Amino acid sequence: MGSVRTAVMSALRQDISGVEALAQVCRACVDLVRVDGASVSLMSDSMHQHTLYTSDGVSARIEALQFSLGEGPCFEAFETHGPVLVPDLSETVTESWPVFATEIVTMAVGAIFAFPLQSGAIRLGAIDLYRVRPGWLSPAELAAALEIVELATLVLLGVQSGWLSAMHRDRERVHQATGMLLVEFEVSAEQALALLRGYAFSAGRLVDDVARDLVARRILPSELGP
């Protein structure tokens, strides 16, 4: 693990964006914790989530689905300040993210583990790890995961300001679509995003895709009415 820490710190010094350092963290997750994929998201609340890195397509889908629904293990970890460890998704019933739990069983994901990225009172985001097959993390794997979470937090603290801007750019169409619905129905930003998410869920689509169509006028705001 010491070599991973050295590599991450070296990458962070050489790459001001921190992208390579974060890639080092995610690769360490996959190798040392024996998971099939990892992802890191910068967050401020359920309305603002920016996926900084995903190790594979499944991880990318997990992050997109969580933002689209506004719930999931990364949101729970962020809000509760503690890890969310689900060794068998097929046998887990959670009140925190029931819709996400229903949707993810259709994917090749047997277990998911989420950890908050935080430093004292500063909350930065969350890291998600998944396994194709169900199973608990061993004590050694959990210890490695916690150290990797610490490294990811250091990376985010080092380059936080630049990625905060990226978070808003990443969801630009969602923000535009939310604004359109806010004006159309005279509701709050939270209610407008809820309308967007509800329409996306009923249509079996992701929020980002619906927002793109709304901004391009392929969907009219009135179609998303309460």
ROBA-417030 format. One record per residue (C-alpha): z, y, x. Coordinates in steps of 0.5 Angstrom, whole numbers. Last residue first. Layout:
{c3 Z	c2 Y	c1 X} $
...
//
This chain:
{c3 -25	c2 34	c1 -94} $
{c3 -31	c2 37	c1 -92} $
{c3 -35	c2 34	c1 -87} $
{c3 -42	c2 34	c1 -90} $
{c3 -41	c2 42	c1 -91} $
{c3 -41	c2 43	c1 -84} $
{c3 -49	c2 40	c1 -84} $
{c3 -51	c2 34	c1 -79} $
{c3 -57	c2 35	c1 -75} $
{c3 -55	c2 42	c1 -74} $
{c3 -55	c2 41	c1 -66} $
{c3 -48	c2 43	c1 -66} $
{c3 -46	c2 38	c1 -71} $
{c3 -50	c2 33	c1 -68} $
{c3 -47	c2 34	c1 -61} $
{c3 -40	c2 34	c1 -65} $
{c3 -42	c2 27	c1 -68} $
{c3 -43	c2 24	c1 -61} $
{c3 -37	c2 27	c1 -58} $
{c3 -33	c2 24	c1 -64} $
{c3 -35	c2 17	c1 -63} $
{c3 -38	c2 13	c1 -69} $
{c3 -37	c2 8	c1 -74} $
{c3 -39	c2 13	c1 -80} $
{c3 -32	c2 13	c1 -83} $
{c3 -29	c2 14	c1 -76} $
{c3 -33	c2 20	c1 -74} $
{c3 -32	c2 23	c1 -81} $
{c3 -24	c2 23	c1 -80} $
{c3 -25	c2 25	c1 -73} $
{c3 -29	c2 31	c1 -75} $
{c3 -24	c2 33	c1 -80} $
{c3 -18	c2 32	c1 -76} $
{c3 -21	c2 37	c1 -71} $
{c3 -22	c2 42	c1 -77} $
{c3 -14	c2 41	c1 -79} $
{c3 -12	c2 42	c1 -72} $
{c3 -16	c2 48	c1 -71} $
{c3 -13	c2 51	c1 -77} $
{c3 -17	c2 51	c1 -84} $
{c3 -22	c2 56	c1 -87} $
{c3 -27	c2 51	c1 -89} $
{c3 -33	c2 53	c1 -86} $
{c3 -30	c2 57	c1 -80} $
{c3 -25	c2 52	c1 -78} $
{c3 -31	c2 47	c1 -79} $
{c3 -36	c2 51	c1 -74} $
{c3 -30	c2 52	c1 -69} $
{c3 -29	c2 44	c1 -69} $
{c3 -36	c2 43	c1 -67} $
{c3 -36	c2 48	c1 -62} $
{c3 -29	c2 45	c1 -59} $
{c3 -33	c2 38	c1 -59} $
{c3 -39	c2 41	c1 -56} $
{c3 -35	c2 44	c1 -50} $
{c3 -31	c2 38	c1 -49} $
{c3 -32	c2 37	c1 -42} $
{c3 -33	c2 44	c1 -41} $
{c3 -25	c2 45	c1 -43} $
{c3 -23	c2 39	c1 -38} $
{c3 -27	c2 42	c1 -33} $
{c3 -23	c2 48	c1 -33} $
{c3 -17	c2 44	c1 -32} $
{c3 -20	c2 40	c1 -27} $
{c3 -20	c2 46	c1 -22} $
{c3 -13	c2 48	c1 -23} $
{c3 -10	c2 41	c1 -22} $
{c3 -13	c2 40	c1 -15} $
{c3 -7	c2 38	c1 -11} $
{c3 -2	c2 37	c1 -17} $
{c3 -8	c2 32	c1 -20} $
{c3 -8	c2 28	c1 -13} $
{c3 0	c2 28	c1 -13} $
{c3 0	c2 25	c1 -20} $
{c3 -5	c2 20	c1 -18} $
{c3 -1	c2 18	c1 -12} $
{c3 5	c2 17	c1 -16} $
{c3 1	c2 13	c1 -21} $
{c3 -1	c2 8	c1 -15} $
{c3 7	c2 7	c1 -14} $
{c3 8	c2 6	c1 -21} $
{c3 2	c2 1	c1 -21} $
{c3 5	c2 -3	c1 -15} $
{c3 12	c2 -4	c1 -17} $
{c3 9	c2 -6	c1 -24} $
{c3 5	c2 -11	c1 -20} $
{c3 11	c2 -14	c1 -16} $
{c3 15	c2 -15	c1 -22} $
{c3 9	c2 -19	c1 -25} $
{c3 5	c2 -15	c1 -30} $
{c3 5	c2 -19	c1 -37} $
{c3 -1	c2 -23	c1 -39} $
{c3 -7	c2 -22	c1 -44} $
{c3 -14	c2 -24	c1 -41} $
{c3 -19	c2 -18	c1 -40} $
{c3 -14	c2 -14	c1 -37} $
{c3 -13	c2 -6	c1 -38} $
{c3 -10	c2 0	c1 -34} $
{c3 -10	c2 7	c1 -37} $
{c3 -7	c2 13	c1 -33} $
{c3 -4	c2 19	c1 -36} $
{c3 -4	c2 26	c1 -36} $
{c3 -1	c2 32	c1 -33} $
{c3 6	c2 33	c1 -35} $
{c3 10	c2 38	c1 -31} $
{c3 17	c2 38	c1 -33} $
{c3 19	c2 34	c1 -27} $
{c3 12	c2 31	c1 -24} $
{c3 8	c2 27	c1 -29} $
{c3 2	c2 22	c1 -30} $
{c3 4	c2 18	c1 -36} $
{c3 3	c2 11	c1 -35} $
{c3 -1	c2 6	c1 -40} $
{c3 -2	c2 -2	c1 -39} $
{c3 -7	c2 -5	c1 -43} $
{c3 -8	c2 -13	c1 -45} $
{c3 -13	c2 -17	c1 -48} $
{c3 -19	c2 -13	c1 -47} $
{c3 -26	c2 -15	c1 -48} $
{c3 -28	c2 -11	c1 -54} $
{c3 -27	c2 -12	c1 -62} $
{c3 -19	c2 -12	c1 -61} $
{c3 -20	c2 -5	c1 -59} $
{c3 -22	c2 -2	c1 -66} $
{c3 -15	c2 -5	c1 -70} $
{c3 -11	c2 -3	c1 -64} $
{c3 -14	c2 4	c1 -64} $
{c3 -13	c2 5	c1 -72} $
{c3 -5	c2 2	c1 -71} $
{c3 -4	c2 7	c1 -65} $
{c3 4	c2 9	c1 -65} $
{c3 6	c2 4	c1 -71} $
{c3 4	c2 -2	c1 -66} $
{c3 3	c2 -9	c1 -68} $
{c3 2	c2 -13	c1 -62} $
{c3 -1	c2 -20	c1 -62} $
{c3 -8	c2 -19	c1 -61} $
{c3 -7	c2 -14	c1 -56} $
{c3 -3	c2 -18	c1 -51} $
{c3 1	c2 -15	c1 -45} $
{c3 2	c2 -8	c1 -48} $
{c3 6	c2 -4	c1 -43} $
{c3 7	c2 3	c1 -45} $
{c3 10	c2 7	c1 -39} $
{c3 14	c2 13	c1 -41} $
{c3 14	c2 21	c1 -42} $
{c3 14	c2 19	c1 -49} $
{c3 8	c2 24	c1 -51} $
{c3 4	c2 22	c1 -45} $
{c3 5	c2 15	c1 -45} $
{c3 3	c2 15	c1 -53} $
{c3 -3	c2 19	c1 -52} $
{c3 -5	c2 14	c1 -46} $
{c3 -3	c2 8	c1 -51} $
{c3 -8	c2 10	c1 -57} $
{c3 -9	c2 16	c1 -61} $
{c3 -13	c2 22	c1 -63} $
{c3 -19	c2 17	c1 -66} $
{c3 -25	c2 20	c1 -62} $
{c3 -20	c2 21	c1 -56} $
{c3 -18	c2 14	c1 -56} $
{c3 -25	c2 11	c1 -57} $
{c3 -28	c2 15	c1 -51} $
{c3 -22	c2 13	c1 -46} $
{c3 -23	c2 6	c1 -48} $
{c3 -30	c2 6	c1 -48} $
{c3 -30	c2 9	c1 -41} $
{c3 -25	c2 4	c1 -39} $
{c3 -30	c2 -2	c1 -41} $
{c3 -36	c2 2	c1 -38} $
{c3 -33	c2 1	c1 -31} $
{c3 -28	c2 5	c1 -26} $
{c3 -27	c2 11	c1 -30} $
{c3 -25	c2 18	c1 -27} $
{c3 -23	c2 25	c1 -30} $
{c3 -23	c2 23	c1 -37} $
{c3 -21	c2 30	c1 -40} $
{c3 -17	c2 30	c1 -46} $
{c3 -15	c2 36	c1 -50} $
{c3 -14	c2 36	c1 -58} $
{c3 -8	c2 30	c1 -57} $
{c3 -4	c2 35	c1 -52} $
{c3 -5	c2 38	c1 -45} $
{c3 -9	c2 32	c1 -42} $
{c3 -12	c2 30	c1 -35} $
{c3 -15	c2 23	c1 -36} $
{c3 -15	c2 17	c1 -31} $
{c3 -18	c2 10	c1 -32} $
{c3 -17	c2 3	c1 -29} $
{c3 -21	c2 -3	c1 -30} $
{c3 -20	c2 -11	c1 -29} $
{c3 -13	c2 -11	c1 -27} $
{c3 -10	c2 -15	c1 -21} $
{c3 -5	c2 -9	c1 -20} $
{c3 -7	c2 -9	c1 -12} $
{c3 -14	c2 -9	c1 -13} $
{c3 -16	c2 -6	c1 -19} $
{c3 -10	c2 0	c1 -19} $
{c3 -13	c2 1	c1 -11} $
{c3 -20	c2 2	c1 -14} $
{c3 -17	c2 7	c1 -19} $
{c3 -13	c2 11	c1 -13} $
{c3 -19	c2 11	c1 -8} $
{c3 -23	c2 14	c1 -14} $
{c3 -18	c2 19	c1 -15} $
{c3 -18	c2 21	c1 -8} $
{c3 -26	c2 21	c1 -8} $
{c3 -26	c2 26	c1 -14} $
{c3 -21	c2 31	c1 -11} $
{c3 -25	c2 37	c1 -12} $
{c3 -23	c2 39	c1 -5} $
{c3 -26	c2 33	c1 -2} $
{c3 -23	c2 32	c1 6} $
{c3 -16	c2 33	c1 5} $
{c3 -16	c2 29	c1 -2} $
{c3 -19	c2 24	c1 2} $
{c3 -14	c2 23	c1 7} $
{c3 -9	c2 23	c1 3} $
{c3 -12	c2 18	c1 -1} $
{c3 -13	c2 14	c1 5} $
{c3 -6	c2 14	c1 8} $
{c3 -3	c2 12	c1 1} $
{c3 -8	c2 6	c1 1} $
{c3 -6	c2 4	c1 8} $
{c3 1	c2 5	c1 6} $
{c3 0	c2 0	c1 0} $
//
